[in-house]
Amino acid sequence: MASWVITLYAIIVGIWWPRLQNYFVDRSLAEGIQDGGNKLAAIALTGHMCDVTMGMALVPISRHSALASFFQLSVSTTLTLHMLSAYTLFALVLVHTFLYVSWVAFINGISAHARKVLPVLNPTYLPHETWPGSRTSLGVWRASLIFTGLFAAIIMLAISVTTLPKIRRKHFNLFYFTHLSSILMVIVICLHASTMLYCTAPGLAMWCLDWTTKDATTPAENDEIVIQFLFRKVAAVDSYQDKMARRTWLSTLCSRFRQEPAKSAQWTEKIASSLDRKHDQQNHDHLERKEQVWHTSVDLALRLEGPYFSPADPSRYHTVVCLVAGTGISGAIAIAGAFRAPQTSQSPAESGYPKSEPVWRRCIIVWSVRERDYVDLPPLALTSDVELQICLTGPEKPRQDLKAIMSGITQSMPPNAGTWAYISGPRGFIESAKRVCKALSDVEYYAASWEI
């Protein structure tokens, strides 16, 4: 991918630089201006590079796009491409801006004749083609490009700042709604440079198509989902809750969701705070102090998206091993559910083909969790055909030896049997598990990172 992007930029430079250099240098020399032509050519070149990079940043944001499906790109891959393109775009915008500011300082230091030959607000055009030489609407628009560019750069700066990990993860709504301002930014940029429209059109078209096709919400009374919170601590309010704050609990919440926008803080805290209010209305004295699983129902407005394409397909392997830590168990629960499900949706008589043995024969979950955070998970308790290994960690407790676990599993495998590992959890755990799987030549793996 990197080689293709570098090749694309090399083509842009090879095509545009000679033409831009000839235009601005020859025009400056014709008016007796010896310097500044190359800098103007560089400003125009970085502008064209911004056009192409903006198009590259917009293409991956359509999660159901035909492009991602055709190339079999996962959401994590497209998001990585989007972030790299966006940061490259911001860097190019900064270079574009600094080059223009330095050129303005240069042009103001030479003769008044030069400032008339090369209009400061838009040196691409001749003086009589832009304001104040031309007071037509077209002339005013040509002179306004500096202001539209500045406005778009301010929006882009706000978007870039909110993408910083510390801000993005702690204030996701701020990150999300700031990103929505990119719609206005694209409109303003297209006013700043008309060539931007051609580069952004493909990504915008796929994004609009994605939004118009994914709105398929059933009536509220027909939608009931189960949401499970892992390892959320109750705030210390009274003596009972103070004791519960030192414990970890799993709350199962059945909520009917309608397609309405959430109007409060982060969606997880919105749901959890509703759950807290529900419990505040109950008499805690009637609850057993040892209870770790609470069940309640509240009505909430949620918008759910997904699932999206993923290259992971556990059904193609003889043995699937889920190496998970902490809340990474959520993905393992889904895999265990798929393992219990029937391998085919039709009987041999209905399909017309003879019955074949399923490829997927074993499902092993290796869960590393802190002892103080451990809770009994009902989905796993009902899974008798899934091999479950739980390693409780904590002070003075050893961590899992993933290498020994994976070596023991692969040694017990029959010849030529495929093994696939699903990895999820904190970043350090994921990196450690990936190193173990890479060292085993007969093991394929997929690392599910949920960080945005």
C-alpha positions as CSV (number, residue, x, y, z in Angstrom):
1,M,0.0,0.0,0.0
2,A,2.8,2.4,0.9
3,S,4.5,1.8,-2.4
4,W,1.3,2.6,-4.3
5,V,0.9,5.9,-2.4
6,I,4.5,6.9,-3.0
7,T,4.1,6.1,-6.7
8,L,1.0,8.2,-6.8
9,Y,2.7,11.2,-5.3
10,A,5.7,10.7,-7.6
11,I,3.3,10.8,-10.6
12,I,1.7,14.0,-9.3
13,V,5.0,15.7,-8.8
14,G,6.3,14.5,-12.2
15,I,3.2,15.8,-14.1
16,W,2.5,19.0,-12.3
17,W,5.8,20.4,-11.1
18,P,7.3,21.2,-14.6
19,R,4.1,22.9,-15.7
20,L,3.6,24.9,-12.6
21,Q,7.3,25.9,-12.5
22,N,7.2,27.1,-16.1
23,Y,4.0,29.1,-15.5
24,F,5.0,30.9,-12.3
25,V,8.7,31.4,-13.0
26,D,8.2,32.6,-16.6
27,R,5.4,34.9,-15.4
28,S,7.5,36.4,-12.7
29,L,10.6,36.9,-14.9
30,A,8.4,38.5,-17.6
31,E,7.5,41.2,-15.0
32,G,11.0,41.6,-13.8
33,I,10.6,39.6,-10.6
34,Q,13.7,37.4,-10.2
35,D,12.6,35.3,-7.1
36,G,9.4,33.9,-5.8
37,G,8.3,31.8,-8.8
38,N,9.5,28.5,-7.5
39,K,7.8,29.1,-4.2
40,L,4.5,29.9,-5.9
41,A,4.9,26.6,-7.9
42,A,5.5,24.7,-4.7
43,I,2.3,26.3,-3.2
44,A,0.3,25.1,-6.1
45,L,1.8,21.7,-6.1
46,T,1.1,21.1,-2.5
47,G,-2.4,22.2,-3.1
48,H,-2.9,19.5,-5.8
49,M,-1.4,16.9,-3.4
50,C,-3.9,18.0,-0.8
51,D,-6.7,17.4,-3.3
52,V,-5.6,13.8,-3.9
53,T,-4.9,13.1,-0.3
54,M,-8.3,14.4,0.7
55,G,-9.9,11.9,-1.7
56,M,-7.8,9.1,-0.2
57,A,-8.9,10.1,3.4
58,L,-12.6,10.0,2.4
59,V,-12.7,6.7,0.5
60,P,-12.2,4.4,3.6
61,I,-14.9,6.0,5.8
62,S,-17.7,4.1,4.0
63,R,-17.6,0.9,6.0
64,H,-20.0,-1.0,3.7
65,S,-18.3,0.2,0.6
66,A,-17.8,-2.1,-2.4
67,L,-14.2,-1.2,-2.4
68,A,-13.5,-2.7,1.0
69,S,-15.5,-5.8,0.2
70,F,-13.8,-6.3,-3.2
71,F,-10.3,-6.0,-1.7
72,Q,-11.4,-7.8,1.5
73,L,-10.3,-5.1,3.8
74,S,-11.3,-5.2,7.5
75,V,-12.6,-2.2,9.3
76,S,-9.3,-1.9,11.3
77,T,-7.4,-1.8,8.0
78,T,-9.6,0.9,6.5
79,L,-9.5,3.0,9.6
80,T,-5.7,2.8,9.6
81,L,-5.7,3.9,6.0
82,H,-8.1,6.7,6.9
83,M,-5.9,7.9,9.8
84,L,-2.7,7.8,7.8
85,S,-4.3,9.7,4.9
86,A,-5.8,12.3,7.2
87,Y,-2.5,12.9,9.1
88,T,-0.7,13.2,5.7
89,L,-3.4,15.6,4.5
90,F,-3.0,17.8,7.6
91,A,0.8,17.8,7.2
92,L,0.5,18.9,3.6
93,V,-2.0,21.6,4.6
94,L,0.5,23.0,7.1
95,V,3.3,23.0,4.4
96,H,0.9,24.6,1.9
97,T,0.0,27.3,4.5
98,F,3.6,28.0,5.6
99,L,4.7,28.3,2.0
100,Y,2.0,30.9,1.3
101,V,2.8,32.9,4.4
102,S,6.5,33.0,3.5
103,W,5.6,34.1,0.0
104,V,3.4,36.9,1.3
105,A,6.3,38.1,3.5
106,F,8.5,38.0,0.4
107,I,6.2,39.8,-1.9
108,N,5.5,42.6,0.6
109,G,9.2,43.2,0.9
110,I,9.6,44.0,-2.8
111,S,8.3,46.8,-5.0
112,A,4.7,47.9,-5.3
113,H,4.8,47.0,-9.0
114,A,5.4,43.3,-8.1
115,R,2.4,43.3,-5.7
116,K,0.2,44.5,-8.6
117,V,1.5,41.9,-11.0
118,L,1.1,39.0,-8.5
119,P,-2.1,39.6,-6.5
120,V,-1.5,38.7,-2.8
121,L,-5.0,37.2,-2.3
122,N,-4.7,34.9,-5.3
123,P,-1.4,35.0,-7.3
124,T,-2.7,32.3,-9.8
125,Y,-4.7,34.9,-11.7
126,L,-3.8,38.3,-13.3
127,P,-4.6,41.5,-11.4
128,H,-7.6,42.3,-13.7
129,E,-9.1,38.8,-13.1
130,T,-9.4,39.0,-9.3
131,W,-10.7,41.6,-6.8
132,P,-10.1,44.5,-6.5
133,G,-9.2,44.6,-10.2
134,S,-12.4,42.7,-11.0
135,R,-15.4,43.5,-8.9
136,T,-17.6,40.8,-10.5
137,S,-18.8,37.8,-8.5
138,L,-16.2,35.7,-10.1
139,G,-13.4,38.1,-9.2
140,V,-14.6,38.3,-5.6
141,W,-14.7,34.5,-5.4
142,R,-11.1,34.3,-6.6
143,A,-10.0,36.7,-4.0
144,S,-11.9,34.9,-1.2
145,L,-9.9,31.7,-1.6
146,I,-7.4,32.7,1.1
147,F,-10.3,33.0,3.6
148,T,-12.0,29.8,2.7
149,G,-8.7,28.0,2.9
150,L,-8.0,29.5,6.4
151,F,-11.5,28.5,7.6
152,A,-11.1,24.9,6.3
153,A,-7.6,24.7,8.0
154,I,-9.1,25.8,11.4
155,I,-11.7,23.0,11.1
156,M,-9.0,20.5,10.2
157,L,-6.9,21.6,13.2
158,A,-9.9,21.0,15.5
159,I,-10.4,17.5,14.0
160,S,-6.7,16.7,14.3
161,V,-6.5,17.7,18.0
162,T,-9.6,15.7,18.9
163,T,-8.1,12.6,17.3
164,L,-5.3,12.5,19.9
165,P,-5.7,9.2,21.8
166,K,-6.1,10.8,25.2
167,I,-8.9,13.1,23.9
168,R,-10.5,10.6,21.6
169,R,-10.8,7.8,24.2
170,K,-12.0,9.9,27.1
171,H,-14.2,12.3,25.2
172,F,-15.4,10.2,22.2
173,N,-18.5,12.4,21.6
174,L,-16.3,15.4,21.2
175,F,-14.2,13.5,18.7
176,Y,-17.3,12.2,16.9
177,F,-19.2,15.5,16.5
178,T,-16.0,17.4,15.7
179,H,-15.5,14.9,12.9
180,L,-19.0,15.6,11.6
181,S,-17.9,19.2,11.0
182,S,-15.7,17.7,8.2
183,I,-18.9,17.9,6.1
184,L,-18.7,21.7,6.3
185,M,-15.0,21.5,5.8
186,V,-15.3,19.6,2.5
187,I,-17.8,22.1,1.2
188,V,-15.5,25.0,2.1
189,I,-12.5,23.3,0.6
190,C,-14.4,22.7,-2.7
191,L,-15.0,26.4,-2.7
192,H,-11.3,27.0,-2.1
193,A,-10.2,24.7,-4.9
194,S,-12.6,23.5,-7.5
195,T,-10.3,20.5,-8.3
196,M,-11.0,19.2,-4.8
197,L,-14.5,18.3,-5.9
198,Y,-13.3,15.7,-8.5
199,C,-11.0,14.0,-5.9
200,T,-13.6,13.9,-3.1
201,A,-16.6,12.8,-5.2
202,P,-15.8,9.1,-5.1
203,G,-15.4,8.9,-1.3
204,L,-18.4,11.2,-0.7
205,A,-20.6,9.1,-3.0
206,M,-19.7,5.8,-1.2
207,W,-20.2,7.5,2.2
208,C,-23.7,8.8,1.2
209,L,-24.7,5.4,-0.2
210,D,-23.5,3.7,3.0
211,W,-25.6,6.0,5.1
212,T,-28.8,5.6,3.0
213,T,-28.6,1.8,2.9
214,K,-27.7,0.9,6.6
215,D,-30.8,2.5,8.2
216,A,-32.8,-0.7,8.7
217,T,-34.2,-0.4,12.2
218,T,-37.2,-2.6,13.2
219,P,-40.0,-1.2,15.4
220,A,-39.0,-0.6,19.0
221,E,-41.3,-3.2,20.4
222,N,-39.7,-5.9,18.3
223,D,-36.1,-5.2,19.3
224,E,-34.8,-6.5,22.6
225,I,-31.1,-6.9,23.0
226,V,-29.0,-8.0,25.9
227,I,-26.1,-5.7,26.9
228,Q,-23.5,-6.9,29.4
229,F,-21.1,-4.6,31.3
230,L,-17.9,-6.2,32.3
231,F,-15.8,-4.9,35.2
232,R,-17.7,-1.7,35.9
233,K,-17.4,-0.6,39.5
234,V,-20.4,1.0,41.3
235,A,-19.8,4.5,42.7
236,A,-19.4,4.7,46.5
237,V,-22.6,6.4,47.8
238,D,-23.6,4.6,51.0
239,S,-22.2,1.8,53.0
240,Y,-23.7,-0.9,50.8
241,Q,-22.5,0.7,47.6
242,D,-19.1,1.3,49.2
243,K,-18.7,-2.4,49.6
244,M,-19.9,-3.1,46.1
245,A,-17.4,-0.5,44.8
246,R,-14.6,-2.9,45.8
247,R,-16.2,-5.7,43.8
248,T,-16.7,-6.2,40.1
249,W,-20.0,-7.1,38.7
250,L,-21.6,-8.1,35.5
251,S,-24.9,-6.3,34.7
252,T,-27.2,-7.8,32.2
253,L,-29.4,-5.2,30.7
254,C,-32.3,-5.9,28.3
255,S,-33.1,-2.7,26.5
256,R,-35.5,-1.9,23.7
257,F,-33.8,0.4,21.4
258,R,-35.2,3.0,19.0
259,Q,-33.3,4.9,16.4
260,E,-32.8,8.2,18.2
261,P,-29.6,10.0,18.9
262,A,-28.1,9.8,22.3
263,K,-28.2,13.2,24.0
264,S,-26.0,12.7,27.0
265,A,-22.4,11.6,27.7
266,Q,-20.7,8.5,26.3
267,W,-23.1,5.8,25.4
268,T,-21.7,3.2,27.9
269,E,-22.1,5.7,30.7
270,K,-25.5,6.6,29.5
271,I,-26.7,3.0,29.8
272,A,-24.9,2.4,33.0
273,S,-26.2,5.5,34.7
274,S,-29.7,4.4,33.7
275,L,-29.0,1.1,35.4
276,D,-27.7,2.9,38.5
277,R,-30.9,4.9,38.7
278,K,-32.9,1.7,38.4
279,H,-31.0,0.2,41.3
280,D,-31.3,3.3,43.4
281,Q,-35.1,2.8,43.3
282,Q,-34.8,-0.6,44.8
283,N,-34.3,-1.5,48.4
284,H,-30.7,-2.7,48.7
285,D,-31.3,-4.3,52.1
286,H,-33.3,-7.0,50.3
287,L,-30.4,-7.9,48.0
288,E,-27.8,-10.4,48.9
289,R,-24.5,-8.8,49.6
290,K,-22.7,-11.6,47.6
291,E,-24.7,-11.1,44.4
292,Q,-22.5,-10.2,41.5
293,V,-24.9,-10.4,38.6
294,W,-27.7,-7.9,38.5
295,H,-30.6,-8.1,36.0
296,T,-32.8,-5.2,35.1
297,S,-34.6,-3.7,32.1
298,V,-34.7,-0.1,30.9
299,D,-35.9,1.6,27.7
300,L,-33.0,3.3,25.9
301,A,-32.4,4.9,22.5
302,L,-29.5,3.2,20.8
303,R,-28.0,3.3,17.3
304,L,-26.2,0.0,16.5
305,E,-23.8,-0.5,13.5
306,G,-22.2,-3.6,12.1
307,P,-21.1,-6.2,11.8
308,Y,-18.6,-5.3,9.2
309,F,-16.4,-7.4,7.0
310,S,-13.5,-9.2,8.8
311,P,-10.9,-11.5,7.2
312,A,-11.3,-13.9,10.2
313,D,-13.2,-17.1,9.4
314,P,-12.8,-19.7,12.2
315,S,-15.0,-22.3,10.5
316,R,-12.1,-23.1,8.1
317,Y,-9.9,-24.5,10.8
318,H,-9.9,-27.7,12.8
319,T,-9.0,-26.0,16.1
320,V,-9.8,-22.4,17.2
321,V,-8.0,-21.0,20.2
322,C,-9.2,-17.7,21.8
323,L,-6.4,-16.0,23.6
324,V,-8.2,-13.2,25.4
325,A,-7.6,-11.0,28.4
326,G,-10.1,-8.9,30.4
327,T,-13.0,-7.6,28.3
328,G,-11.5,-9.3,25.3
329,I,-13.6,-12.3,26.3
330,S,-16.6,-10.6,24.5
331,G,-15.2,-11.7,21.1
332,A,-14.5,-15.2,22.5
333,I,-18.2,-15.5,23.6
334,A,-19.3,-14.7,20.0
335,I,-16.9,-17.4,18.6
336,A,-18.1,-19.9,21.2
337,G,-21.7,-19.2,20.1
338,A,-20.7,-19.7,16.4
339,F,-19.1,-23.0,17.4
340,R,-22.3,-24.3,19.0
341,A,-24.4,-23.2,16.1
342,P,-25.2,-25.8,13.4
343,Q,-22.6,-26.1,10.7
344,T,-25.1,-25.9,7.9
345,S,-28.6,-24.4,7.7
346,Q,-30.0,-27.2,5.5
347,S,-30.2,-30.9,6.0
348,P,-28.5,-33.2,3.4
349,A,-31.9,-34.1,1.9
350,E,-32.8,-30.4,1.4
351,S,-29.4,-29.4,0.0
352,G,-29.0,-32.4,-2.3
353,Y,-25.4,-33.0,-1.2
354,P,-24.1,-35.8,1.0
355,K,-23.4,-34.9,4.6
356,S,-19.8,-34.0,5.3
357,E,-17.9,-33.7,8.5
358,P,-17.4,-30.1,9.8
359,V,-13.9,-28.8,9.6
360,W,-14.2,-26.9,12.9
361,R,-13.9,-29.6,15.6
362,R,-12.4,-27.9,18.7
363,C,-12.9,-24.5,20.3
364,I,-10.6,-23.5,23.2
365,I,-10.9,-20.3,25.2
366,V,-7.9,-19.2,27.3
367,W,-9.1,-16.2,29.4
368,S,-6.7,-14.2,31.5
369,V,-8.5,-12.0,34.0
370,R,-7.7,-10.3,37.3
371,E,-8.9,-12.2,40.3
372,R,-10.7,-9.2,41.7
373,D,-12.4,-8.6,38.4
374,Y,-13.5,-12.2,37.7
375,V,-17.2,-12.9,37.3
376,D,-19.1,-15.9,36.2
377,L,-20.3,-15.4,32.6
378,P,-23.6,-17.0,31.8
379,P,-22.8,-17.6,28.1
380,L,-19.7,-19.6,29.0
381,A,-21.4,-21.5,31.8
382,L,-23.9,-22.9,29.2
383,T,-21.1,-23.9,26.8
384,S,-20.2,-27.5,27.7
385,D,-18.6,-28.3,24.4
386,V,-16.1,-25.4,24.5
387,E,-12.8,-26.0,26.4
388,L,-12.4,-23.1,28.9
389,Q,-9.2,-22.3,30.7
390,I,-9.3,-19.4,33.1
391,C,-6.1,-17.8,34.5
392,L,-6.7,-15.5,37.5
393,T,-4.0,-12.9,37.8
394,G,-3.2,-10.4,40.4
395,P,-0.6,-9.6,43.1
396,E,1.8,-12.5,43.7
397,K,0.0,-14.5,41.0
398,P,1.9,-15.7,37.9
399,R,0.8,-14.6,34.4
400,Q,-0.3,-17.0,31.7
401,D,2.5,-18.8,29.9
402,L,1.0,-18.4,26.4
403,K,3.9,-20.1,24.8
404,A,3.5,-23.2,26.8
405,I,-0.3,-23.2,26.3
406,M,-0.1,-22.9,22.5
407,S,2.7,-25.4,22.3
408,G,0.6,-27.9,24.3
409,I,-2.4,-27.4,22.0
410,T,-0.4,-27.7,18.7
411,Q,1.3,-30.9,19.9
412,S,-2.0,-32.5,20.6
413,M,-3.3,-31.7,17.1
414,P,-3.7,-34.4,14.5
415,P,-1.4,-34.2,11.4
416,N,-2.2,-31.4,8.8
417,A,-5.0,-30.0,11.1
418,G,-5.3,-26.2,10.8
419,T,-5.1,-24.1,13.9
420,W,-6.3,-20.5,14.2
421,A,-5.9,-18.1,17.2
422,Y,-8.2,-15.2,18.0
423,I,-6.4,-12.6,20.1
424,S,-8.1,-9.8,22.0
425,G,-7.4,-7.8,25.1
426,P,-5.1,-5.0,26.2
427,R,-2.4,-3.8,23.8
428,G,0.4,-5.5,25.7
429,F,-1.4,-8.8,25.9
430,I,-2.1,-8.6,22.1
431,E,1.5,-8.0,21.2
432,S,2.7,-10.8,23.5
433,A,0.2,-13.3,22.0
434,K,1.1,-12.3,18.5
435,R,4.8,-13.0,19.1
436,V,3.9,-16.4,20.4
437,C,1.7,-17.2,17.4
438,K,4.3,-15.9,14.9
439,A,6.8,-18.4,16.4
440,L,4.5,-21.3,15.6
441,S,4.6,-21.9,11.9
442,D,1.4,-24.0,11.8
443,V,-0.7,-21.4,13.6
444,E,-2.6,-18.6,11.9
445,Y,-4.0,-15.7,14.0
446,Y,-6.2,-12.6,14.0
447,A,-5.6,-9.8,16.5
448,A,-8.8,-7.9,17.2
449,S,-7.9,-4.4,18.4
450,W,-11.0,-2.4,19.4
451,E,-9.1,0.8,20.0
452,I,-10.4,3.6,17.7
